[in-house]
Structure formats: structure tokens, C-alpha cells
Amino acid sequence: DLFAYGTKNEPIIFSSLNNISEPWGTVAIKGNSVILSNVIMKNGSGYKNEFSEYSGMLSIHSVKKVYISDSIFEKSSIVDDMVHIVYSKGIIENCIFRNSFSDAIDIDISDFRLFNNKFYNSGNDALDLMSSRVISNGNHFESSKDKGISVGEKTSLHSLNDTFISNEIGIEIKDQSMMYSNFASFNGNKLSI
């Protein structure tokens, strides 16, 4: 389990020593609970050995209760995801995700709620979903090199009040997935849906 409570004025920071240093690896979590509040993670990558792979600078595997709020994730490198979540359940709210190397958040085979997060300049998809049940409410997706939200592999997504600006594609639904959208806003995407 991991419980990290920073404050707005004194956040908990996971970072390399300076912007010139090699990227650090991953914070990998397996257990019952994860709570991150007012945390900053930047300049991380992932970790792989012959027995396991963690494809994000924050990797959450098989965690029953996840709550991430008021945190910033930025400048990931090398591996596929900035944040990777699999076999887990939880909430992410009021966070900023910017300048990911590839996907900002990858959620696989999980049940998640995302509220009022902001995604900027994702190297691939801002939110990549596979075989998951997700509610996305009030999130902002801007300048993704591929999709704001990729809804794939039998995912069920309910999108409410989400905003998609200047992405290559706003939302893509594929592979027997289902999406319900209410009050979405699209502006300047090469393709909205």
C-alpha cells in the first residue's frame, strides 16, 4: 500500500535530480490501497526485468482502492505510459497530465472514474482504455498527438462534459466497445469522433 499526502504549498515530489539527469524508473504499486494527494511525478520512465514489466513511471497493478487527487504528472520518457493501471479500481480527480512520451494514462481491465483532470501534449493518446469500465466527467484533452480518448477492446465509457481541443482525433471507439457521451465539446481537432 502507498499513502502519500502532500499539500498545495509542500507537494511530495518524485523527480530526477535535475533536468539533465537520466530518467528514473517507476513507482510500482501492488496491494489493497493507494492514495496520492498533492504529488508531483516527473522525468520518470518504467522498469522491466525477466519476471515483470512496469510500463509507466507510476504503475498500479491489482489495487482494490485507488484515489489520486490534486497531483501533477509530466515529462515521462522511454516507456509506453506515463501512468499505467491494470486490474484495479478507483478515482482520479483534479490532476494535470502533460508532456507524456506516449500515452498519458493507460487503463486496462479496470473500473475507474476520472473527474476534472487536464491532459496536455500527450505523445500518443491522453487516455487509452482497454477492457475497462470508465466514467469521464469534466476532463480536458488538448493537443494529443493521437487520440484524446481511445476506447478499445470491449471498454464501456460514459463521457460527460468532456472537452477535446486540437487533438489528432478527439475520441476513437473500436473493438466492440461502447461509449455514451453527454455535453461533450470539440474544437480544432483534425477529427472529432
C-alpha positions in Angstrom: 0.0 0.0 0.0 1.1 3.6 -0.5 -0.3 6.7 1.2 1.3 10.0 0.1 -0.3 13.2 1.4 1.4 16.4 0.3 -0.1 19.9 0.4 -0.5 22.5 -2.2 2.4 24.5 -0.8 4.5 21.5 0.0 3.8 18.7 -2.5 5.6 15.3 -2.4 7.9 15.3 -5.4 9.2 12.3 -7.3 11.8 13.5 -9.8 15.4 13.2 -11.2 17.9 15.4 -9.5 17.9 17.9 -12.4 16.6 18.1 -16.0 19.9 16.8 -17.4 19.9 13.6 -15.3 18.8 10.2 -16.8 15.2 9.4 -16.2 14.4 7.4 -13.1 12.3 4.2 -13.3 8.9 3.6 -11.8 6.8 3.8 -8.7 5.2 0.3 -8.9 2.4 -0.5 -6.5 0.6 -3.8 -5.7 -1.7 -4.0 -2.7 -5.0 -3.0 -1.2 -4.9 0.8 -1.3 -3.2 3.7 -3.0 -3.8 7.4 -2.0 -1.8 10.1 -3.7 -2.7 13.7 -2.9 -0.7 16.8 -3.9 2.1 14.7 -5.5 4.3 15.7 -8.4 5.9 13.0 -10.6 8.2 14.0 -13.4 11.1 12.7 -15.6 10.3 9.0 -14.8 10.1 6.1 -17.2 9.4 2.4 -16.3 11.0 -0.8 -15.3 11.4 -4.2 -16.9 13.2 -7.4 -15.9 12.9 -11.1 -16.9 9.9 -11.6 -14.5 7.9 -8.4 -14.7 7.2 -5.2 -16.6 6.0 -1.8 -15.4 5.2 0.4 -18.4 4.7 3.7 -16.6 6.5 6.0 -14.2 3.5 5.3 -12.0 2.4 1.6 -12.3 -0.6 0.4 -10.4 -1.3 -3.3 -10.5 -4.2 -5.2 -8.8 -5.1 -2.5 -6.3 -8.6 -2.5 -4.9 -8.9 1.1 -3.8 -7.1 3.9 -5.7 -7.5 7.6 -5.1 -5.3 10.1 -6.8 -6.1 13.8 -6.5 -4.6 17.3 -7.0 -1.4 15.9 -8.5 0.8 16.6 -11.5 2.4 14.1 -13.8 4.8 15.3 -16.5 7.7 14.6 -18.8 7.7 10.8 -18.9 10.2 9.0 -21.2 11.3 5.7 -22.8 8.2 3.5 -22.0 4.6 3.5 -23.3 2.7 5.1 -20.5 3.1 7.9 -18.0 0.6 6.2 -15.7 -0.4 2.6 -16.2 -3.3 1.0 -14.3 -4.3 -2.7 -14.6 -6.7 -4.9 -12.6 -7.6 -2.0 -10.3 -10.5 0.2 -9.2 -10.6 3.8 -8.2 -10.9 7.6 -8.8 -8.5 10.2 -10.3 -9.6 13.8 -9.9 -8.2 17.4 -10.3 -4.9 16.3 -11.7 -2.7 17.5 -14.6 -1.0 15.2 -17.1 1.4 16.9 -19.5 4.1 16.1 -22.0 3.9 12.3 -21.8 6.3 10.4 -24.0 3.4 8.3 -25.3 0.1 7.7 -23.5 -0.6 9.8 -20.5 -2.9 7.2 -18.7 -3.4 3.7 -19.9 -6.2 1.8 -18.0 -6.5 -1.9 -18.7 -9.1 -4.3 -17.3 -10.1 -1.9 -14.5 -13.0 0.2 -13.2 -12.3 3.9 -12.9 -13.8 7.4 -12.5 -12.0 10.4 -13.7 -13.2 13.9 -12.7 -11.9 17.4 -13.7 -8.4 16.3 -14.9 -6.4 18.2 -17.6 -4.3 16.5 -20.3 -1.9 18.5 -22.4 0.5 17.4 -25.2 0.3 13.7 -24.9 2.8 11.9 -27.2 0.2 9.4 -28.2 -3.3 9.0 -26.5 -4.2 11.1 -23.5 -6.4 8.3 -22.1 -6.1 4.8 -23.5 -8.7 2.3 -22.3 -8.8 -1.5 -22.8 -11.5 -3.9 -21.4 -12.4 -1.4 -18.7 -15.5 0.4 -17.3 -14.8 4.2 -17.1 -16.7 7.3 -16.3 -15.0 10.5 -17.5 -16.6 13.7 -16.3 -15.4 17.3 -16.8 -12.0 16.3 -18.2 -10.0 18.4 -20.7 -8.0 16.8 -23.5 -5.7 19.1 -25.5 -3.1 18.6 -28.2 -2.8 14.8 -28.1 -0.6 13.5 -30.9 -3.1 10.7 -31.5 -6.4 10.5 -29.6 -7.9 12.4 -26.6 -9.6 9.1 -25.6 -9.0 5.7 -27.2 -11.9 3.4 -26.3 -10.9 -0.1 -27.2 -11.2 -3.8 -26.5 -14.7 -4.1 -25.1 -14.5 -1.0 -23.0 -17.6 0.8 -21.7 -17.1 4.6 -21.4 -19.6 7.2 -20.2 -18.2 10.6 -21.1 -19.9 13.7 -19.5 -18.9 17.4 -20.0 -15.5 16.5 -21.5 -13.6 18.9 -23.7 -11.5 18.0 -26.7 -9.2 20.7 -28.2 -6.6 20.4 -31.0 -6.1 16.6 -30.8 -5.4 14.5 -33.9 -8.6 12.6 -33.0 -10.9 13.6 -30.2 -12.4 10.2 -29.4 -12.0 6.8 -31.2 -14.3 3.9 -30.4 -13.3 0.4 -31.6 -13.1 -3.3 -30.9 -16.7 -3.9 -29.7 -16.5 -1.0 -27.2 -19.4 1.2 -26.2 -19.5 4.9 -25.4 -22.2 7.2 -24.1 -21.5 10.9 -24.4 -23.3 13.8 -23.0 -22.5 17.5 -23.4 -19.0 17.0 -25.0 -17.2 19.9 -26.6 -15.0 19.6 -29.7 -12.8 22.4 -31.1 -9.9 22.3 -33.6 -9.4 18.5 -33.7 -8.4 17.1 -37.0 -11.2 14.5 -36.5 -13.6 14.8 -33.6 -15.0 11.2 -33.4 
